[in-house]
């Protein structure tokens, strides 16, 4: 029996996943509606696999993946996302997630992905793997590729319209550090304000509309 922690801010999504996994003899031992809760509950639960949605309020899934792996480098994490871009899978896999599954995938793909990650095997759904391979072949880049990991995390929160104070709280940074990142991000992306950063994120599929 594989023990799973589900992390998604939508209760209906968690319920659907729980029902689907139960049919495959996978036990959901914990449910969290935020990255913050996942990081808090993980040491107590110690699941075999963490199924982590990337788009959540607060710190978000990508930051939660980093923090969980800082707590436990052996944590096995399957990232879930409705994003269509290649930046998210690249970033979260580089951060240490073992698997990546697009939410548009067929239901049985979730079972296959959880099983693979539980067995310490990497898993990327077919459509995302193809998109990553084609992007590499064609040399396609996103403006966000110029950003460091921390700058990318700040950029996503800025693009969603969050204030410097909110971002500082979500990412456990000082406001002055966020301000420094904001300056560097605007320089690298040649944006003059927060609205232009949002437009960049939308144009490159980094935000869900």
C-alpha positions as CSV (number, residue, x, y, z in Angstrom):
1,X,0.0,0.0,0.0
2,X,1.4,3.4,-1.1
3,X,0.9,6.2,1.4
4,X,0.1,9.5,-0.2
5,X,-0.2,13.1,1.0
6,X,-2.5,15.2,-1.3
7,X,-1.7,18.9,-1.5
8,X,-4.2,21.0,-3.5
9,X,-6.2,24.1,-2.5
10,X,-9.4,22.7,-4.1
11,X,-11.3,20.3,-1.9
12,X,-13.2,18.8,-4.9
13,X,-9.9,18.1,-6.7
14,X,-8.5,16.3,-3.6
15,X,-11.7,14.3,-3.3
16,X,-11.6,13.2,-6.9
17,X,-7.9,12.2,-6.6
18,X,-8.6,10.3,-3.3
19,X,-11.4,8.3,-5.0
20,X,-9.3,7.5,-8.0
21,X,-6.3,6.4,-5.9
22,X,-8.5,4.3,-3.6
23,X,-9.4,2.1,-6.6
24,X,-5.7,1.5,-7.1
25,X,-5.1,0.5,-3.5
26,X,-3.3,3.7,-2.7
27,X,-4.0,5.2,0.7
28,X,-4.4,8.9,1.1
29,X,-3.0,9.5,4.6
30,X,-3.1,13.3,4.7
31,X,-4.7,16.2,2.8
32,X,-3.4,19.8,2.8
33,X,-4.8,22.9,1.1
34,X,-1.5,24.8,1.0
35,X,2.2,24.5,0.7
36,X,2.5,25.9,4.2
37,X,0.3,23.1,5.7
38,X,2.2,20.5,3.7
39,X,5.5,21.6,5.1
40,X,4.1,21.6,8.6
41,X,2.4,18.2,8.4
42,X,5.0,16.3,6.5
43,X,7.3,15.4,9.4
44,X,4.4,13.9,11.3
45,X,2.9,12.0,8.3
46,X,6.0,10.9,6.4
47,X,4.1,9.8,3.3
48,X,5.7,7.6,0.6
49,X,4.6,10.2,-2.0
50,X,3.6,13.9,-1.9
51,X,1.3,14.9,-4.7
52,X,1.8,18.6,-4.9
53,X,-0.3,21.1,-6.9
54,X,2.0,24.0,-8.1
55,X,-0.7,26.7,-8.3
56,X,-1.9,27.6,-4.8
57,X,-2.2,30.7,-2.7
58,X,0.6,31.6,-0.3
59,X,4.0,30.2,-0.9
60,X,2.8,28.0,-3.8
61,X,3.8,24.5,-4.8
62,X,7.2,25.2,-6.2
63,X,8.4,26.8,-3.0
64,X,6.8,24.0,-1.0
65,X,8.8,21.4,-3.0
66,X,12.0,23.2,-2.2
67,X,11.2,23.4,1.5
68,X,10.1,19.8,1.8
69,X,13.3,18.6,0.2
70,X,15.3,20.8,2.5
71,X,13.5,19.1,5.4
72,X,13.9,15.6,3.9
73,X,16.2,15.2,0.9
74,X,14.7,11.7,0.3
75,X,11.1,13.1,0.0
76,X,9.4,11.7,-3.1
77,X,7.3,14.4,-4.7
78,X,5.0,14.3,-7.7
79,X,4.2,17.8,-9.0
80,X,0.8,18.5,-10.5
81,X,0.0,21.5,-12.7
82,X,-2.6,22.9,-15.1
83,X,0.1,25.1,-16.7
84,X,0.8,24.6,-20.3
85,X,4.4,26.1,-20.3
86,X,7.7,24.3,-20.1
87,X,9.2,26.5,-17.4
88,X,7.2,25.0,-14.5
89,X,8.2,21.4,-15.2
90,X,11.8,22.3,-15.8
91,X,12.0,24.4,-12.6
92,X,10.2,21.9,-10.3
93,X,12.2,18.9,-11.6
94,X,15.4,20.8,-11.2
95,X,14.3,21.6,-7.7
96,X,14.2,17.9,-6.9
97,X,10.6,16.7,-7.6
98,X,10.7,13.1,-9.0
99,X,7.7,13.4,-11.2
100,X,5.6,15.9,-13.1
101,X,2.0,15.4,-14.3
102,X,-0.2,17.8,-16.2
103,X,-3.7,17.9,-14.9
104,X,-5.0,17.5,-18.4
105,X,-3.6,13.9,-18.4
106,X,-5.9,10.9,-18.3
107,X,-7.0,9.7,-14.8
108,X,-5.0,6.5,-15.0
109,X,-1.8,8.6,-15.5
110,X,-2.1,9.7,-11.9
111,X,-1.9,6.1,-10.7
112,X,1.0,5.4,-13.0
113,X,2.8,8.5,-11.8
114,X,2.3,7.9,-8.1
115,X,3.4,4.3,-8.5
116,X,6.6,5.3,-10.4
117,X,7.5,8.0,-7.8
118,X,6.9,5.6,-4.9
119,X,9.4,3.3,-6.5
120,X,12.0,6.1,-6.8
121,X,11.5,6.3,-10.6
122,X,11.2,9.6,-12.4
123,X,7.9,10.3,-14.2
124,X,6.9,13.0,-16.7
125,X,3.6,12.7,-18.6
126,X,4.0,12.1,-22.3
127,X,2.7,15.5,-23.5
128,X,4.9,17.4,-21.1
129,X,7.9,15.3,-22.0
130,X,7.3,16.0,-25.7
131,X,7.0,19.7,-25.1
132,X,10.2,19.8,-23.1
133,X,12.1,17.8,-25.8
134,X,10.8,20.0,-28.6
135,X,11.7,23.2,-26.7
136,X,15.2,21.9,-26.3
137,X,15.5,20.8,-30.0
138,X,14.3,24.1,-31.2
139,X,16.2,26.1,-28.7
140,X,13.1,27.8,-27.4
141,X,13.5,29.9,-24.3
142,X,11.2,31.9,-22.1
143,X,12.1,35.3,-20.7
144,X,11.8,33.7,-17.3
145,X,14.8,31.4,-18.1
146,X,17.0,34.4,-17.3
147,X,15.8,34.5,-13.7
148,X,17.4,32.6,-10.8
149,X,15.3,30.2,-8.9
150,X,14.5,32.8,-6.2
151,X,13.8,35.5,-8.7
152,X,11.4,33.1,-10.6
153,X,9.5,32.5,-7.4
154,X,9.2,36.3,-6.7
155,X,8.3,36.9,-10.3
156,X,5.4,34.5,-10.3
157,X,4.0,36.2,-7.1
158,X,4.5,39.7,-8.6
159,X,2.8,38.6,-11.8
160,X,-0.3,37.5,-9.7
161,X,-0.5,41.1,-8.3
162,X,0.9,40.4,-4.8
163,X,2.5,43.2,-2.9
164,X,6.2,43.2,-1.7
165,X,5.0,42.7,1.9
166,X,2.8,39.7,0.9
167,X,5.6,38.1,-1.1
168,X,8.0,38.6,1.8
169,X,5.7,36.8,4.1
170,X,4.9,34.0,1.6
171,X,8.5,33.3,0.8
172,X,10.0,34.0,4.2
173,X,12.1,36.9,2.9
174,X,12.7,40.4,4.1
175,X,10.8,43.2,2.2
176,X,14.2,44.7,1.2
177,X,15.3,41.4,-0.3
178,X,12.1,41.2,-2.3
179,X,12.7,44.7,-3.4
180,X,16.1,43.8,-4.7
181,X,14.7,40.8,-6.5
182,X,12.0,43.0,-8.0
183,X,14.6,45.4,-9.4
184,X,16.7,42.6,-10.9
185,X,13.6,41.0,-12.4
186,X,12.5,44.2,-14.1
187,X,16.0,44.7,-15.4
188,X,16.3,41.2,-16.8
189,X,12.8,41.2,-18.4
190,X,13.0,44.8,-19.5
191,X,9.7,45.6,-17.7
192,X,9.1,49.0,-16.1
193,X,6.3,48.0,-13.7
194,X,4.3,45.1,-12.2
195,X,1.6,45.2,-14.9
196,X,4.2,44.6,-17.6
197,X,5.5,41.6,-15.5
198,X,2.0,40.2,-15.4
199,X,1.8,40.6,-19.2
200,X,5.1,38.7,-19.7
201,X,3.8,35.9,-17.5
202,X,0.6,35.6,-19.4
203,X,2.2,35.7,-22.8
204,X,4.5,32.8,-21.8
205,X,1.7,30.7,-20.2
206,X,3.1,31.1,-16.7
207,X,-0.2,32.1,-15.2
208,X,-3.5,30.3,-15.3
209,X,-6.2,32.5,-16.7
